[in-house]
Amino acid sequence: MVRVSWESIERFSWLAGIFSAVVALVAAVMAGRAAKASSRDFVKVVALATDKPELLAEFEAEERRRDAALRKRLRAVTAAAGAAVVLILAAFAIGRLLPDRVAVDVVGGDRPRTVDQCFQLNDSTVCQQVYRYELAAGGKVETRFAGVDRRGPRDGVGRLSVHQPGCDADVRWRVTVDGVAVGTGEPTDRVEFPLVSGREFVFTAERGPGGGCDRVELDVDAGMSFDS
């Protein structure tokens, strides 16, 4: 089965709509020319029958004004269609150049809460969803994250960052793939590791005894990316 994204369907729909509009306009121009020829013949007959050549001159002048307006409209439609095609192609090219990034879901083990982690960027507030854990003294959590499906095996990069807001306590964490450690660290650290599409990885965090608070919060951002 061939999978087509909604973005591709929308782009094809835009192109089809633009093409249909141009075809309709060309058909209208051709029909107008045929009608104009018939009208000119009729006015010519009337002008000869009434001995008033100015009727034909007025008719031709009016037709020239209409032709000029129609050509202007045709140029505007063609320019708009060309600009739309260029924008679609540019968006497609940029999309191909940008890395393919995707968040990963929890599929087993300890299930954290999902919360918004917000940052102040100049005059704007930027938020992203992260997984939040709570650790009591001596506590441990272990979560299995799903693999990212792509057609056929594809080399990528797994990424995971941990932030510990609030309470300061001794916390250690690690990331494993098939039981092999691929990254370790402390809160506020970030790791990246090679990961093939479809492969899962496991996040484990442990808190030491003691500390200045009953529970420690950990915000974890986990994902995977592929080169375009």
C-alpha positions in Angstrom: 0.0 0.0 0.0 1.3 3.4 -1.0 0.9 6.0 1.8 0.4 9.6 0.8 0.6 12.4 3.3 -2.2 15.0 3.7 0.4 17.7 2.8 1.0 16.0 -0.6 -2.7 15.7 -1.2 -3.2 19.4 -0.4 -0.3 20.4 -2.7 -1.7 18.3 -5.6 -5.1 19.8 -5.0 -3.7 23.3 -5.2 -1.9 22.5 -8.4 -5.0 20.9 -9.9 -7.1 23.9 -9.0 -4.6 26.3 -10.5 -4.4 24.2 -13.7 -8.2 24.0 -13.9 -8.5 27.8 -13.5 -5.9 28.4 -16.3 -7.7 25.9 -18.6 -11.0 27.5 -17.9 -9.6 31.0 -18.7 -8.1 29.8 -22.0 -11.4 28.2 -22.9 -13.2 31.4 -22.2 -10.7 33.4 -24.3 -11.2 31.0 -27.2 -15.0 31.1 -26.9 -14.8 34.9 -26.7 -12.8 35.1 -29.9 -15.2 32.9 -31.7 -18.2 35.0 -30.5 -16.3 38.2 -31.4 -15.7 37.0 -35.0 -19.5 36.3 -35.3 -20.4 39.7 -33.8 -17.9 41.5 -36.1 -19.5 39.9 -39.2 -22.9 41.0 -38.0 -21.8 44.6 -37.3 -20.1 44.7 -40.7 -23.3 43.6 -42.5 -25.3 46.3 -40.6 -22.7 49.0 -41.3 -22.8 48.2 -45.0 -26.6 48.0 -45.1 -27.0 51.3 -43.4 -24.0 53.0 -45.0 -22.5 53.8 -41.6 -18.9 52.6 -41.4 -18.5 54.3 -38.1 -20.5 51.5 -36.5 -17.7 49.1 -37.4 -15.0 51.4 -36.2 -16.8 51.9 -32.8 -17.2 48.1 -32.6 -13.6 47.4 -33.3 -12.4 50.1 -30.8 -14.6 48.5 -28.1 -13.3 45.1 -28.9 -9.7 46.4 -28.6 -10.5 47.7 -25.1 -12.0 44.4 -24.2 -9.0 42.5 -25.6 -6.6 44.7 -23.6 -8.6 44.1 -20.4 -8.8 40.4 -21.0 -5.0 40.2 -21.7 -4.3 42.0 -18.5 -6.5 39.6 -16.6 -4.9 36.6 -18.2 -1.4 37.9 -17.3 -2.5 38.5 -13.7 -4.0 34.9 -13.5 -0.9 33.4 -15.1 1.4 35.4 -12.7 -0.6 34.3 -9.7 -0.5 30.7 -10.9 3.2 30.8 -11.5 3.8 32.4 -8.0 1.7 29.7 -6.4 3.6 27.0 -8.1 6.9 28.5 -7.1 5.8 28.8 -3.5 4.6 25.2 -3.4 7.9 24.0 -5.0 9.9 26.1 -2.6 8.0 24.8 0.4 8.5 21.2 -0.8 12.3 21.9 -1.3 12.6 23.5 2.2 10.7 20.6 3.7 13.1 18.1 2.0 16.1 20.0 3.4 14.9 20.3 7.0 15.6 17.3 9.3 12.7 14.9 9.8 12.1 15.2 13.6 9.5 13.4 15.6 8.6 12.9 19.2 8.5 9.4 20.6 5.7 7.9 22.7 5.8 5.9 25.9 5.0 2.2 25.3 5.9 0.5 28.6 7.3 0.8 32.1 6.7 3.8 34.4 4.3 6.3 32.7 5.1 9.9 33.3 2.7 12.8 33.1 2.7 15.0 30.0 3.1 18.8 30.7 3.9 22.0 28.9 7.5 23.2 29.4 7.6 26.9 28.5 10.5 29.3 27.8 10.6 33.1 27.4 12.0 34.0 23.9 12.3 37.7 23.5 8.7 39.0 23.9 7.1 35.6 23.2 6.6 32.5 25.3 7.4 29.2 23.6 6.0 25.9 25.0 6.6 22.3 24.2 5.2 19.1 25.7 7.6 17.1 27.9 7.3 14.0 30.1 7.4 14.8 33.8 8.5 12.3 36.5 8.4 12.6 40.3 11.0 10.8 42.3 11.0 10.3 46.1 14.3 9.8 47.9 15.9 6.6 46.8 13.2 6.2 44.0 13.7 4.9 40.5 11.7 5.1 37.3 12.2 3.2 34.0 10.3 3.9 30.8 10.4 2.3 27.4 10.0 4.6 24.4 8.6 3.4 21.1 10.6 3.2 17.9 9.8 5.5 15.0 8.5 3.7 12.0 9.8 4.5 8.5 9.5 2.5 5.3 12.4 0.1 5.7 15.3 0.5 8.2 16.6 4.0 8.3 19.5 5.4 10.2 18.7 8.2 12.5 19.6 9.9 15.8 17.8 9.5 19.1 17.8 12.4 21.4 16.9 12.9 25.1 17.3 15.8 27.4 16.5 16.1 31.1 15.7 19.2 33.1 15.2 19.2 36.9 13.2 22.2 37.9 12.9 23.3 41.5 14.3 21.0 44.1 18.1 20.2 44.1 18.8 16.5 44.7 21.2 13.9 43.5 19.7 12.3 40.4 21.4 10.1 37.8 19.9 8.8 34.5 20.8 6.7 31.5 19.5 5.6 28.1 19.9 2.1 26.9 19.2 0.4 23.5 18.8 -3.4 23.7 20.3 -3.3 27.2 23.4 -1.4 26.1 24.0 2.1 27.6 24.2 4.7 24.9 24.1 7.8 27.1 24.2 8.8 30.7 24.1 12.1 32.5 22.7 14.4 35.2 19.7 16.7 35.0 20.1 19.6 32.5 22.1 17.3 30.3 21.3 16.2 26.7 22.4 13.1 24.8 22.2 12.1 21.2 22.9 8.5 20.0 22.6 6.5 16.7 19.3 4.8 16.4 17.8 2.8 13.6 14.1 3.4 12.8 11.8 1.0 14.6 14.2 0.5 17.5 13.0 1.3 21.0 15.1 2.8 23.8 14.8 2.8 27.6 15.2 5.8 29.9 16.1 5.1 33.6 16.4 7.7 36.3 17.5 7.1 40.0 17.5 9.5 42.9 19.9 9.1 45.7 18.9 9.2 49.4 18.3 12.5 51.1 17.8 15.8 49.5 16.0 19.0 50.4 12.5 17.9 49.3 10.1 15.0 49.4 9.8 14.7 45.7 12.0 15.7 42.7 10.5 16.6 39.3 12.2 15.6 36.1 11.2 17.0 32.7 12.2 14.7 29.9 12.1 15.6 26.2 12.6 12.5 24.0 12.6 12.2 20.3 14.3 11.0 17.1 15.4 12.7 13.9 16.4 11.7 10.4 18.4 13.5 7.8 16.3 14.5 4.7 
